Amino acid sequence: MRAPGGLTSAGGGAPAVPATAAFDRLLAMIAAHTGIDGRASRTKALRGLYAERLVTRGVTDPMRYLDTLLDDADEWQRYMAVVTIGETHFFRDRARWEALERHVLPSLLERAGGRPLQLWSAGCATGEEAYSLAALVDRAGVPARIAGTDLNRRAVAFAREGIYTDYALRGMSDAERDALLEPAGPGKWRVRDRYRRHVGFESDNLIAWAEAARIVPEFDLILCQKVVIYFSAATTQRLVGAMSAALRPGGYLVMGYSEVMAPPPGLAVATIGDTFCFRKPLAEAGESYPRGHATARPAIPQAPRTDPLSAAWELVVREEFGRAEALLRGHAKGGEAACLLAWIHYRRRQLTAARRQLAAHQADAARCPEPHFIGGMIDQAMNDCPAALTAFKRALFLDPSFAVAHYHLAELQWAQGWHGPARLSWRNAEVAAERDAQRIYRFFGGFDVAAFRQACMARSGA
């Protein structure tokens, strides 16, 4: 199978160094070539590596070092290993894997007409997701070719080797483990050859692929989970749009919970079993989605308002963040304006700046739910689920009618395997929606109450 974009890509122990023009340039280079904003959550680790490399290589001219950095693949990959966080494990999020095995793969096989399915694990990290997918297709007798790609070459090399410790197997039964893996030494396991033959691993830059001149619709299924949380909203939009274009009619895109709340252009929400994903419409006239699939409907924009805060919110909903910030200049720094600025930073994936903005106005959090909600979204983006759960619950303690907080609490509960509480939280979100139209519009991507309630019903299984 032709892999995405051709798949050809060109000690944090050191003390931190002060911010310099050269270090700022390094962050800009990383953002330009990967879409990842190093300022969001990895600045400290990057600064430590940068300082260590300057010392180790005896660099006297940091700018000249950066001039040649992209031409030194090994040196560049040291930074890629820091900005890409590859923590994962086999069959992560059981509901998703059950939906893939019981519904998605049979549906795709029926339409394939005997040709091998083309499947892609994008941002595959150390390969557990791609091998989990290989186990499903092998068990179902589905002819398939699986591409596993990641920006981090070290992670890709690890995936190709296919040897894992007990930690990567957490959550697997002994029977699943013994079917997929064979012993490879004390506490180590190797993926069996019958599964390895389904998968090819390569290093690739998703952003470079998304910006290619021509995207071919060749994939039946794309898994892209816990990837776009590191990207800006604009970069996420480009990448997800390209993935939509790369899907065959009837193909599926599976993303992490809450990474993309509204369906990407050209795709619809597909509620399958106890989970959801996105599906590309079928090409032939008269065909429709299986029962249970629903399309979330974007809201009709509200009438424009004249005060700067309302106008700035309208701009943020349309993802015109620079114009929104310009409107807020000179406005009172606390209260709603502070929350809006923190939300803008969050939407841009400037997570450290968003957290700093909230910390500067802690007094507002004592009586307002919005700072806690935004803090929870930041915690979630930084993979701190316990802190996010606490923050959403604090927001709901202050205002039980905060529908979007109920929704994101449900997403986290579901991801933790707490399906009963998650369904209850989605139902709470649905009930609260009628009293919370403005916050739904502002914090849920421009949805109106009807579209938001539809999303809640689809997720709760109603």
Residue, then its C-alpha position, 0 to 999 in steps of 0.5 A: m500500500r502506498a503510505p501517506g505522503g510517500l512516508t519520506s521525511a527528510g537528557g532533559g537533565a541539563p539546567a534550563v537556559p533563559a529564553t533567547a531569540a535562538f530558542d524562540r526560533l527553535l520553537a517556531m521551527i518545530a511549529a512550522h514543520t510539525g504543527i506542534d506548539g512547543r509552548a503548549s506543554r513541552t517548553k521546559a523539556l525542550r529547553g532542557l534538551y536544547a541546553e544539553r545539546l548546546v553544551t554537548r556539541g560545543v555550540t558557540d553560535p546557536m543561530r548557526y546550529l539551527d541553520t543546519l538542524l533540519d539537515d541533521a536527521d539524528e539531531w532533529q529527531r532528538y527534538m521530535a522525541v520530546v515534542t511527541i508523547g507516545e504513551t499508549h497500550f494495546f486495545r486502549d478504550r475497549a468500547r472503540w475496539e468492540a465497535l470496530e470489530r463488531h460493526v465497522l470492519p464488517s461494514l467495510l468488508e461488505r463494501a470492499g468487494g474482495r479487495p484488501l482494506q486499507l487502514w491507517s494508524a496515524g500518530c501510531a507512537t510505539g505501535e500498540e494501536a496498529y498491532s491491536l488493529a492487526a489482531l482484529v483483522d486477523r481474527a475476522g479473516v479480513p484481508a487488510r493492509i495497515a500503515g502505522t506512521d509517526l513523526n518520532r523515528r525512535a518510536v517507529a523503530f520500536a514499533r517495527e521491533g514489536i517487543y513490549t513490556d508488561y506495562a503495554l499489556r495492561g488491561m489485556s486478558d491472558a488469552e488476548r496476550d497469548a494470542l497476540l504476543e509470545p514471550a521474548g524474555p523476562g517481562k517482555w513480549r513480542v508480537r507474533d509474525r502472523y500479526r506483524r505481516h499486516v502492518g508496515f511502519e514508517s516515519d511521516n510528518l502529518i502536517a506535510w502530508a496534509e499540505a500535499a498538492r493532491i490527496v487520494p481517497e484510498f483509506d477505508l479507516i483512519l485512526c488518529q487518536k491523541v494527536v491533534i490535541y497538540f495542534s492549533a485549531a487551524t492546523t487541526q482543521r487542515l489535517v482533519g480536512a485532508m483525512s476526510a479527503a483521504l477516506r473512501p466513500g463509506g470510510y471511517l475516521v476515529m479520533g480521540y474523545s473531545e478532540v474534534m467535537a463537530p463533524p469535520p467537513g464532508l463527514a457525519v457523526a456515526t454512533i456505533g454501539d457504545t462509542f462514536c466516530f465520523r463516517k464519509p457519506l456513501a457515494e451511490a445515490g439512495e444509500s444511507y447510514p445504518r440505523g443509529h448514525a446521526t449528523a450533528r448540525p452546526a448552529i445558525p450564528q446568533a445575531p451580532r452584538t455591539d459590545p466588545l465582549s460579545a463581538a469577541w466571543e463571536l470571533v472566537v466561535r469563528e476561530e478568528f482569534g487575532r481579531a478577538e484579541a484586538l477587540l479585547r485590548g484595553h478592556a477590563k482585564g478581569g472577569e469574563a474578559a480574562c476567561l475569554l483570553a484564557w479560552i483563546h489561548y486554549r483554542r490555540r493550544q497555548l496551554t501554558a499561557a492559558r493556565r497562566q491567564l487563569a492563575a492571574h485571576q484566581a479570585d474570579a474562580a471562587r464564584c464563577p464556574e467558567p474558569h474551572f471549566i476552562g482549567g479542566m479543558i487545559d488539564q484534559a489537553m495535558n493528559d491530567c485526567p484526575a485534575a480535569l475531573t476535579a475541575f469539571k466537578r467544581a464548575l458544576f458545583l458552582d452551576p449545575s446547569f453548565a451543560v458543556a461541563h456535564y458533556h466533557l465530564a461524561e467524555l472523561q468518565w467514559a474514557q476511564g471506563w465509567h460508562g454508567p456515570a458517563r451516560l448519566s452526565w450526558r443525560n444531565a447535559e441534555v437536560a441542562a441544555e435548554r437553560d444554557a444556550q449561550r455557553i453551548y454556542r460559545f464553548f461547543g463550536g457554535f452549536d445550537v441547543a438542538a444540535f447539542r442535545q442531539a450529540c448528547m443523545a447519541r453519546s448516551g445511547a438514547 
